[in-house]
Amino acid sequence: MIYLGAGALIAAGFADFALIGFHFQKTNTVPPNLIPIFYALAMAASASSSVLFGRLFDKFGSNIALVAFFLAAAAAPFVFLGSLPFALVGMILWGIGMSAQGSLLQAMLTSIIPAQKRSTGFGLFDTGYGIAWFMGSAAMGLLYGKSILAVVLLSVVLQLTALPVLFIANKAR
């Protein structure tokens, strides 16, 4: 349950690429023809960081996820408040967040859910995670028209709030 709470905070605070791409186009931070390239670079960062953080996880344990999620929390300010070079850094951090969510959370769950209950456990986790991501995305979408700074603050605060929850969950494990 603690991991679900942490996962929900991470998901709710993680800006969806649809909003990021919309922002890039609307503000002309990134030229339209480069937006797919930025996404591809984020996916490359995701792939390479999956291997790196996976090895670090195996060597040092689950608290390495705190580093990955801390880096991911920094994506929103770079993406939404920066110029083109900062937006690129933000997309790389966003890619790290994608990889951490896709691999590190799963690895942590695998170690606490008994093998005979994993399908149900992952299903329940993914349901809560998906609902939280939807709610966070909806909130960011509503806030976007009022204040981009509010979007950034919501993103960063939710994701950083997950870190002590993850730490407690890892310690309890």
N, C-alpha and C positions, 0 to 999 in steps of 0.2 A: 504494500500500500504506500509506503514511503517513496519507493521508486516511481510509482504512478504519480504521486504529487510532484516530485521533481521533474518527471517527464512532461507533465501537464504545464508546469511553469515554463519549461524550455520551449515547448511547442507553442504556447500562447504568445510567447515573446519573440518567436522567430518569424521575421518578415518573409512573406511568400514572394517568390520571384515575380509573380504577376504584378504585385505592387511596386517592386523595385524597378522592373522594366517600364511600367507606366511612369514612374517618377523620372527615370532617365529620359524618356521621350518628352514628357511634359516640360521639364526644366532644361532640356537640351544639355544636360550634364555629359551625357554620352551620345555621340552621333547615332542616329537610328541604325545605320549599317554596322555599327560596332556592338550593339546590344547583344545580338546572338553570340558574338565573339567573347564578350564578357561572361556570358552564361557558360560557354564552352570552357573558358579558363577556370571558372568556379568549379565545374565538374572535374577538370583535370586536378585542381587542388584537392577536391574531395577524394578522388581516386588515390592520389599519392599520399595524402594524409591518413587515409584508412590504413594503409600498410604501416606507415610510421607509428601512428597511435596504437595500432593493433600490437605491434612488437613491444612498444613501451608498456602497454597494458599487461601483456604476458610477463614482462620482466619486472615491473614495479607495482602492479596491481591496479585496482579499480580507481584509485584516487587520481590516476593520470587523466581520467575523464574530466576532472575539475579544470585542468589546464586547457583542454580542448574546448570546453564550454565557456570558459573565461574568454578565450580568443574569439569564439563565435559571438559572444555578447558585444564585442567591439565592432562588429560588422555594421550595425545600423548607423552609428554616427558617421562612419566613413562613406557609406552608401548614400545616405540621405542628406548629409550636410557638407559633403566635400566636392571638390572639383574632380575632373576626370582622373588624375592620378590617384587621388584618395578613393574614388569610387572603385578603381581597379583593386586597390588594397582591400577595400570592403568586400568585394566579390570573392577574393581569395579567402578571407576570413569566413564569409558566408559558406563557401565550399567546405571549409574545415568543419563548420557547424553541421552541414549536411552529413558529412562522413561520421562525425561523432554521434549524431542521432541514429544513423543507420547501422553502425557497427558497435560502438561502445555501450550504448544503452542495452542493446541485445545481449552483449557479452555479460553485462552485469546481471541481467535478468536470468540468463541461462544458469548462472552460478547459484541462484537462490530458489529457482522453481524446480521441483522434482521432475525428472524425465517424463513420468507418466501424466503430468499435469501441464506440460509446456505448451501444448496447443491451446488449451483453455487460457492459460496464463498470458500467453502472447496475444491472444484474441482480446482478452479484457484490457490488457495494457494498451494495445493499438486502438481500441475503441475510445478509451479515455483520452489518449494522446490525440487522436483525430478530432474529437469534440473540442478539446482545448485549442488545437491549432485553428480550427474553424472559428471559434469564438475570438481568439486573439486576432486572426486575420480580419474578421468583421469589425472588431474594435479599431484596428489600425486603419482600415478603409474609411470608417466614419471619421476618425480623427484627422486623416490626411487632408481633408478639405478645410479643416479648421486650423491645424497647426502641425507642420512637419516636425517641429521640435517635440511636440507631445507624442508623436509616433515613435520618435527615437527614444524618448524617456520611458515610454511604456515597454518598448522592446528591451532596453537595457535593464531596467528595474526587474522585470519578470525573469529574465534569464539569470541575472546575478542573484536573485532571491533563490533560485534553484540550487545554487552552489552549496550553501550550508545544509540544505535538505539532502543533497547527494552525499555530502560528507558524513552526515549523521547516519544515513542509510548504509554507507560503506562501512562505517565503524560498527554499526549494529550487526552487520553481516559477519 
